[in-house]
């Protein structure tokens, strides 16, 4: 009789069964799907491995009745995990750092192209400031450089990086676009909660844009509402929000574009996160790892895209924005969220399949000046 392996997984996590299938030969693998936001202590009774995303809080309440041997979060951040408690219970755990870094960076490329297509300055004269130069921040730096922007970053934990490092005040005062990609930390030498507060916002250029695809509480909500209402900055684009999923209607009304925490929601990013934590769970239990991700992922959602040829009525940035809009529907995401903000979680769960740039074939004229840019962004062209 095969030993039973019970896995409790967020019902919105892709690829769990596929990543566990190789264990079926030696184990009776039982996967129980539970809504991540509504996971209860009773959900974990008999659980060996708990696989979740950022919306499930792993705390004393959740672990009150049963402690699994392994907890894996298919996310970069770990602020939803009480790591001290997990270690006290001697539970092995793993996150998935970098799993959706490319997805977030490519989402940002689409946002940047959209908002900068209305600028009169060429991209080479615009400055992108990145707050947080981890896995996502480095991928964002690559995107900014591919677009031809002047890129700098702030990260107090680094002394050198792929782009110039500035103090936070220097970066805020010099950047045309500030984009935030830090974890949420409330203690330690450089806590990030409320990092972008009234003082920080006052240092930004009045023509600057603020983008957040990290954690909502890194930006102080009251300060941002005031800055937008008084037009101290040009605009804000938020993918993450304080108090998700109960986001502020006042803040939503003031931002230029909003989305329901989907910047990292590429098919590759979701499957990569699942694969990484399943691989770590297998390693922790002395079991064979899952097959390579390329053998497991479904092949759908790929498109053949055509770049409109150079035109006297469209700038290159406008052509780029129109093409990238086919990959990420920034305007549609914003409209759907505004239509009913209470559907935040449902919008995330039912988000359309989005593939990373490399999955698409791009048709472009061989001498088009954007061909190299799009190749540097990751398209096959």
MIDO-208790 format. One record per residue (C-alpha): z, x, y. Coordinates in Angstrom, 3 decimals. Each point is the difference from the previous one (the first is absolute). Layout:
// residues N
+----------+----------+----------+
|       up |     east |    north |
+----------+----------+----------+
|        Z |        X |        Y |
...
+----------+----------+----------+
END
This chain:
// residues 381
+----------+----------+----------+
|       up |     east |    north |
+----------+----------+----------+
|    0.000 |    0.000 |    0.000 |
|   -1.015 |    1.398 |    3.388 |
|    2.674 |    0.674 |    2.617 |
|   -0.113 |   -2.441 |    2.907 |
|   -0.779 |    1.279 |    3.496 |
|    0.699 |   -2.663 |    2.636 |
|   -1.613 |    0.571 |    3.377 |
|    0.776 |   -2.229 |    2.993 |
|   -2.710 |    0.296 |    2.652 |
|   -0.776 |   -1.493 |    3.399 |
|   -2.523 |   -2.769 |   -0.577 |
|   -2.169 |    1.436 |    2.782 |
|   -0.296 |    3.445 |   -1.602 |
|   -3.443 |    0.809 |   -1.357 |
|   -0.740 |    1.843 |   -3.234 |
|    3.409 |   -0.107 |   -1.668 |
|   -1.249 |   -1.284 |   -3.342 |
|   -2.983 |    2.358 |   -0.002 |
|    2.171 |    3.036 |    0.780 |
|    2.409 |   -0.943 |   -2.805 |
|   -2.610 |   -0.882 |   -2.636 |
|    0.028 |    3.485 |   -1.563 |
|    3.644 |   -0.545 |   -1.032 |
|   -0.745 |   -3.099 |   -2.095 |
|   -0.749 |    2.094 |   -3.086 |
|    3.611 |    1.151 |   -0.244 |
|    1.911 |   -2.677 |    1.931 |
|    0.215 |   -3.735 |    0.427 |
|   -0.663 |    0.097 |    3.762 |
|    1.119 |   -3.178 |    1.755 |
|   -0.947 |   -0.381 |    3.666 |
|    1.867 |   -2.614 |    2.004 |
|   -1.467 |   -0.836 |    3.406 |
|    2.381 |   -1.045 |    2.778 |
|   -0.659 |   -0.756 |    3.672 |
|    1.161 |    3.137 |    1.799 |
|    1.601 |   -1.801 |    2.927 |
|    1.985 |   -2.278 |   -2.324 |
|    1.129 |    2.428 |   -2.700 |
|    3.525 |   -0.879 |   -1.168 |
|    2.673 |    1.833 |   -2.046 |
|   -0.830 |   -2.289 |   -2.916 |
|   -3.615 |    1.223 |    0.162 |
|    1.168 |    3.436 |   -1.136 |
|    1.973 |   -1.004 |   -3.096 |
|   -1.450 |    1.993 |   -2.899 |
|   -2.310 |    1.953 |    2.325 |
|   -0.809 |    3.607 |   -0.939 |
|   -2.350 |    0.819 |    2.884 |
|   -0.063 |   -1.718 |    3.396 |
|   -3.293 |    0.391 |    1.881 |
|   -0.065 |   -1.320 |    3.545 |
|   -1.396 |    0.243 |    3.506 |
|    1.610 |    0.232 |    3.429 |
|    1.042 |   -3.646 |    0.326 |
|    2.680 |    0.182 |   -2.728 |
|    3.391 |    1.289 |    1.145 |
|    1.659 |    2.009 |   -2.761 |
|    3.685 |   -0.249 |    0.838 |
|    3.348 |   -0.817 |   -1.583 |
|   -0.857 |   -3.692 |   -0.160 |
|   -3.226 |    0.564 |   -1.943 |
|    1.610 |    2.454 |   -2.430 |
|    3.139 |   -2.091 |   -0.503 |
|   -0.805 |   -1.290 |   -3.504 |
|   -2.198 |    2.701 |   -1.508 |
|   -1.250 |    3.471 |    0.816 |
|   -3.406 |    1.073 |   -1.301 |
|   -0.521 |    3.568 |   -1.149 |
|   -2.807 |    0.525 |    2.499 |
|   -0.940 |   -1.447 |    3.410 |
|   -3.400 |    0.712 |    1.488 |
|   -1.333 |   -1.111 |    3.375 |
|   -3.769 |    0.114 |    0.435 |
|    0.438 |    0.848 |    3.671 |
|    0.392 |    3.012 |    2.234 |
|    3.232 |   -1.090 |    1.674 |
|    3.370 |   -0.367 |   -1.724 |
|    2.065 |   -1.711 |    2.705 |
|    0.187 |   -3.111 |   -2.223 |
|    1.799 |    2.005 |   -2.709 |
|    3.724 |    0.762 |    0.097 |
|   -0.524 |    3.476 |   -1.407 |
|    3.702 |    0.887 |    0.027 |
|    0.756 |   -3.039 |   -2.149 |
|   -2.938 |    0.704 |   -2.316 |
|    1.248 |    3.537 |   -0.549 |
|    3.573 |   -1.222 |   -0.535 |
|   -1.305 |   -2.155 |   -2.850 |
|   -1.921 |    3.050 |   -1.306 |
|   -3.276 |   -1.924 |    0.197 |
|   -3.156 |    2.093 |    0.166 |
|   -2.339 |   -1.023 |    2.797 |
|   -3.297 |    0.865 |    1.608 |
|   -2.104 |   -0.964 |    3.001 |
|   -3.735 |    0.523 |    0.390 |
|   -0.439 |    2.283 |    3.022 |
|   -3.593 |    0.202 |    1.167 |
|   -1.236 |   -2.827 |   -2.207 |
|   -1.542 |   -1.937 |    2.873 |
|   -0.281 |    2.721 |    2.624 |
|   -3.788 |   -0.128 |   -0.083 |
|    0.004 |   -3.798 |    0.199 |
|    2.207 |   -0.005 |    3.111 |
|   -2.060 |    2.740 |    1.640 |
|   -3.226 |   -1.892 |   -0.652 |
|    1.522 |   -3.238 |    1.336 |
|    0.908 |    1.979 |    3.103 |
|   -3.583 |    1.301 |    0.285 |
|   -1.203 |   -3.602 |    0.156 |
|    2.630 |   -0.894 |    2.605 |
|   -0.777 |    3.059 |    2.116 |
|   -3.732 |   -0.637 |   -0.073 |
|    0.573 |   -3.613 |    1.015 |
|    2.336 |    0.588 |    2.937 |
|   -1.725 |    3.179 |    1.220 |
|   -3.465 |   -1.568 |   -0.089 |
|    0.942 |   -1.681 |    3.285 |
|    0.885 |    3.306 |    1.693 |
|   -2.357 |    1.632 |    2.462 |
|    1.075 |    3.521 |   -0.988 |
|   -1.659 |    1.730 |   -2.963 |
|    2.279 |    0.401 |   -3.029 |
|    0.123 |    3.769 |    0.504 |
|    1.938 |   -0.572 |    3.236 |
|    2.580 |   -2.343 |   -1.506 |
|    3.310 |    1.212 |   -1.405 |
|    1.633 |   -1.305 |   -3.166 |
|    3.731 |    0.638 |   -0.398 |
|    1.521 |   -0.369 |   -3.475 |
|    3.744 |   -0.573 |   -0.389 |
|    0.887 |    1.247 |   -3.478 |
|   -2.163 |    2.560 |   -1.787 |
|    0.759 |   -0.728 |   -3.643 |
|   -2.569 |   -1.039 |   -2.607 |
|   -1.262 |   -2.900 |    2.110 |
|    0.190 |    1.893 |    3.276 |
|   -2.097 |    2.850 |   -1.380 |
|   -2.613 |   -2.466 |   -1.296 |
|   -0.022 |   -1.640 |    3.448 |
|   -0.489 |    3.411 |    1.615 |
|   -3.073 |    0.528 |   -2.188 |
|   -1.366 |   -3.380 |    1.103 |
|    0.599 |    0.780 |    3.649 |
|   -1.778 |    3.334 |   -0.306 |
|   -2.915 |   -1.613 |   -1.865 |
|   -0.368 |   -2.445 |    2.887 |
|   -0.050 |    2.891 |    2.472 |
|    3.307 |   -0.834 |    1.696 |
|    2.414 |    2.580 |    1.372 |
|    2.880 |   -0.234 |   -2.486 |
|    3.627 |    1.091 |    0.340 |
|    3.192 |   -1.012 |   -1.766 |
|    3.771 |   -0.161 |    0.231 |
|    2.155 |    0.741 |   -3.022 |
|    3.413 |    1.628 |    0.519 |
|    0.093 |    1.175 |   -3.622 |
|   -3.086 |    2.194 |    0.379 |
|   -0.582 |    3.278 |    1.812 |
|   -3.741 |    0.114 |   -0.719 |
|   -2.681 |   -2.437 |   -1.069 |
|   -3.738 |   -0.698 |   -0.137 |
|    0.089 |   -1.181 |    3.645 |
|    2.036 |    1.131 |    3.035 |
|    3.649 |   -1.097 |   -0.131 |
|    1.593 |   -1.365 |    3.170 |
|    3.377 |   -1.364 |    0.982 |
|    0.157 |   -3.783 |   -0.073 |
|    0.032 |   -0.255 |    3.797 |
|   -3.017 |    2.320 |    0.289 |
|   -1.933 |   -1.962 |   -2.592 |
|    0.799 |   -3.372 |    1.575 |
|   -0.938 |    1.116 |    3.510 |
|   -3.307 |    1.591 |   -1.047 |
|   -1.463 |   -2.378 |   -2.613 |
|   -2.538 |   -2.782 |    0.511 |
|    1.011 |   -1.412 |   -3.384 |
|    3.431 |    0.476 |   -1.616 |
|    0.207 |   -0.892 |   -3.682 |
|    3.292 |   -0.097 |   -1.928 |
|    0.235 |    1.072 |   -3.658 |
|    3.623 |    0.850 |   -0.691 |
|    2.415 |   -1.261 |   -2.633 |
|    2.937 |   -2.080 |    1.200 |
|    3.200 |    2.053 |    0.105 |
|    3.300 |   -0.943 |    1.631 |
|    1.907 |    3.256 |   -0.425 |
|   -0.567 |    3.728 |   -0.290 |
|   -1.139 |    2.476 |    2.651 |
|   -3.034 |   -2.034 |    1.114 |
|    0.483 |   -3.749 |   -0.637 |
|   -3.093 |   -2.091 |    0.649 |
|    1.487 |   -3.456 |    0.543 |
|   -0.833 |   -1.043 |    3.596 |
|   -1.716 |    3.348 |    0.538 |
|   -2.559 |   -1.706 |    2.234 |
|    2.407 |   -1.621 |    2.442 |
|   -0.042 |   -0.865 |    3.702 |
|    0.209 |    3.637 |    1.043 |
|   -2.798 |    1.043 |   -2.352 |
|   -2.270 |   -2.857 |    1.069 |
|    0.557 |    0.901 |    3.664 |
|   -1.464 |    3.436 |   -0.719 |
|   -3.306 |   -1.380 |   -1.289 |
|   -3.127 |   -0.226 |    2.136 |
|   -0.612 |   -3.470 |    1.465 |
|   -3.451 |    0.108 |   -1.643 |
|    1.366 |    0.995 |   -3.412 |
|   -0.010 |   -1.925 |   -3.273 |
|    2.906 |   -0.071 |   -2.465 |
|   -0.642 |   -0.497 |   -3.738 |
|    2.625 |   -0.353 |   -2.716 |
|   -0.847 |    0.145 |   -3.706 |
|    3.228 |    1.683 |   -1.115 |
|    3.176 |   -2.071 |    0.144 |
|    0.621 |   -2.858 |    2.432 |
|    3.473 |    1.034 |    1.142 |
|   -1.198 |    3.402 |    1.210 |
|   -1.106 |   -1.824 |    3.166 |
|    2.691 |   -1.890 |    1.904 |
|   -1.249 |   -3.578 |    0.120 |
|    1.611 |   -0.995 |    3.311 |
|   -1.293 |    3.138 |    1.705 |
|   -3.532 |   -0.581 |   -1.248 |
|    0.022 |   -3.650 |    1.074 |
|    1.057 |    1.067 |    3.495 |
|   -2.615 |    2.751 |    0.174 |
|   -2.792 |   -2.353 |   -1.052 |
|    1.125 |   -2.864 |    2.225 |
|    0.177 |    2.311 |    3.035 |
|   -3.276 |    1.727 |   -1.008 |
|    1.586 |    3.445 |   -0.047 |
|   -2.445 |    0.935 |   -2.778 |
|   -3.484 |   -1.317 |   -0.645 |
|    0.640 |   -1.534 |   -3.401 |
|    1.603 |    0.186 |   -3.423 |
|   -1.227 |   -0.421 |   -3.562 |
|    2.690 |   -0.759 |   -2.576 |
|   -0.378 |   -0.080 |   -3.763 |
|    3.758 |    0.269 |   -0.567 |
|    2.694 |   -2.038 |    1.726 |
|    3.757 |   -0.199 |    0.385 |
|    1.589 |   -2.632 |   -2.245 |
|   -3.003 |   -0.509 |   -2.283 |
|   -1.035 |   -2.577 |   -1.058 |
|    1.744 |   -1.919 |    2.818 |
|   -1.921 |    1.645 |    2.811 |
|    0.495 |   -0.717 |    3.686 |
|   -2.389 |   -2.639 |    1.355 |
|    0.534 |    1.449 |    3.468 |
|   -1.054 |    3.478 |   -1.100 |
|   -2.972 |   -1.317 |   -1.977 |
|   -1.240 |   -1.829 |    3.095 |
|    0.099 |    3.219 |    2.035 |
|   -1.639 |    2.513 |   -2.361 |
|   -3.767 |    0.483 |    0.120 |
|   -0.372 |   -0.042 |   -3.768 |
|    2.468 |   -0.724 |   -2.775 |
|   -0.187 |    0.090 |   -3.789 |
|    2.446 |   -0.804 |   -2.821 |
|    0.942 |    3.506 |   -1.216 |
|   -3.328 |    0.602 |   -1.743 |
|   -1.126 |    3.365 |    1.432 |
|    0.592 |    1.672 |   -3.359 |
|   -1.411 |   -2.874 |   -2.061 |
|   -3.068 |    1.663 |   -1.441 |
|   -0.658 |   -0.623 |   -3.673 |
|    0.250 |    3.740 |   -0.616 |
|    3.283 |    0.272 |    1.912 |
|    1.633 |   -2.856 |   -1.926 |
|   -1.103 |    1.277 |   -3.398 |
|    0.888 |    3.601 |    0.892 |
|    3.556 |   -1.023 |    0.918 |
|    0.451 |   -1.861 |   -3.286 |
|   -1.476 |    2.874 |   -2.002 |
|    2.275 |    2.553 |    1.673 |
|    3.259 |   -1.812 |   -0.758 |
|   -1.040 |   -0.937 |   -3.542 |
|   -0.869 |    3.655 |   -0.624 |
|    3.429 |    1.029 |    1.300 |
|    1.739 |   -2.654 |   -2.123 |
|   -1.806 |    1.274 |   -3.085 |
|    0.940 |    3.592 |    0.817 |
|    3.628 |   -1.010 |    0.522 |
|    0.050 |   -1.751 |   -3.392 |
|   -1.819 |    2.735 |   -1.906 |
|   -3.078 |   -2.188 |   -0.508 |
|   -3.669 |    0.930 |    0.411 |
|   -1.467 |   -0.530 |    3.492 |
|   -2.587 |   -2.699 |    0.703 |
|   -3.686 |    0.949 |   -0.127 |
|   -1.611 |    1.234 |    3.243 |
|   -0.189 |   -2.667 |    2.683 |
|   -3.793 |    0.225 |    0.071 |
|   -0.050 |   -1.368 |   -3.569 |
|    2.240 |   -2.963 |    0.802 |
|   -1.098 |   -1.365 |    3.374 |
|   -2.425 |   -2.929 |    0.121 |
|   -3.301 |    0.670 |    1.726 |
|   -0.480 |   -2.885 |    2.387 |
|   -0.038 |   -0.521 |    3.743 |
|   -2.490 |    2.816 |    0.621 |
|   -2.649 |   -0.649 |    2.641 |
|   -3.260 |    1.448 |    1.200 |
|    0.314 |    0.365 |    3.755 |
|   -2.733 |    0.605 |    2.544 |
|    0.631 |    1.796 |    3.261 |
|   -1.965 |   -1.557 |    2.842 |
|   -2.418 |    2.558 |    1.506 |
|    0.638 |    1.462 |    3.464 |
|   -0.595 |   -2.540 |    2.719 |
|   -0.190 |   -0.076 |    3.771 |
|    2.314 |   -3.023 |    0.068 |
|    2.744 |    1.421 |   -2.234 |
|    1.978 |    3.212 |    0.323 |
|    0.594 |    2.100 |   -3.095 |
|    3.652 |   -1.093 |    0.032 |
|   -1.040 |   -3.660 |    0.089 |
|   -2.383 |    0.557 |   -2.909 |
|    2.779 |    1.741 |   -1.893 |
|    2.438 |   -2.836 |    0.720 |
|   -2.491 |   -2.622 |   -1.186 |
|   -0.595 |    1.885 |   -3.252 |
|    3.687 |    0.630 |   -0.716 |
|    0.786 |   -3.654 |    0.681 |
|   -1.697 |   -0.730 |   -3.324 |
|    2.707 |    2.066 |   -1.723 |
|    3.055 |   -1.354 |    1.833 |
|   -0.153 |   -3.380 |    1.742 |
|    2.448 |    0.792 |    2.797 |
|   -0.933 |   -3.074 |    2.027 |
|    0.226 |   -2.346 |   -2.985 |
|    3.344 |    1.451 |   -1.113 |
|    1.340 |   -0.603 |    3.495 |
|   -1.297 |   -3.562 |    0.176 |
|    1.427 |   -0.965 |   -3.389 |
|    3.441 |    1.368 |    0.903 |
|    0.051 |   -1.796 |    3.358 |
|   -1.078 |   -3.253 |   -1.612 |
|    3.245 |   -0.154 |   -1.989 |
|    2.395 |    2.978 |    0.165 |
|    2.238 |   -1.639 |   -2.612 |
|   -2.662 |    0.794 |   -2.628 |
|    0.614 |    3.755 |    0.479 |
|    0.834 |    0.658 |   -3.661 |
|   -2.773 |   -2.242 |   -1.298 |
|   -2.557 |    1.784 |    2.185 |
|    1.120 |    3.284 |   -1.542 |
|   -0.092 |   -1.343 |   -3.521 |
|   -3.444 |   -1.579 |    0.354 |
|   -1.525 |    2.804 |    2.057 |
|   -3.695 |    0.450 |   -0.901 |
|   -1.007 |    2.968 |   -2.143 |
|   -0.508 |    2.992 |    2.236 |
|   -1.442 |    3.230 |   -1.312 |
|    0.373 |    3.451 |    1.517 |
|   -3.029 |    1.452 |    1.749 |
|   -1.087 |    2.174 |   -2.928 |
|   -0.635 |   -3.118 |   -2.108 |
|   -2.781 |   -1.169 |    2.318 |
|   -3.592 |    1.200 |    0.289 |
|   -1.135 |    0.416 |    3.587 |
|   -3.601 |   -0.130 |    1.134 |
|   -0.605 |    1.917 |    3.234 |
|   -2.968 |    1.755 |    1.529 |
|    0.022 |    3.707 |   -0.821 |
|    0.009 |    1.037 |    3.664 |
|    2.574 |   -2.550 |    1.157 |
|    2.814 |    1.803 |    1.886 |
|    2.569 |   -2.246 |   -1.707 |
|   -1.071 |    1.003 |   -3.495 |
|    2.153 |    3.138 |    0.028 |
|    2.950 |   -1.896 |    1.486 |
|   -0.141 |   -2.609 |   -2.743 |
|   -0.345 |    2.679 |   -2.669 |
|    3.102 |    1.702 |    1.389 |
|    1.825 |   -3.345 |   -0.154 |
|   -0.756 |   -0.181 |   -3.725 |
|   -3.109 |   -2.151 |   -0.377 |
|   -2.735 |    0.844 |   -2.466 |
|   -3.061 |    0.418 |    2.184 |
+----------+----------+----------+
END
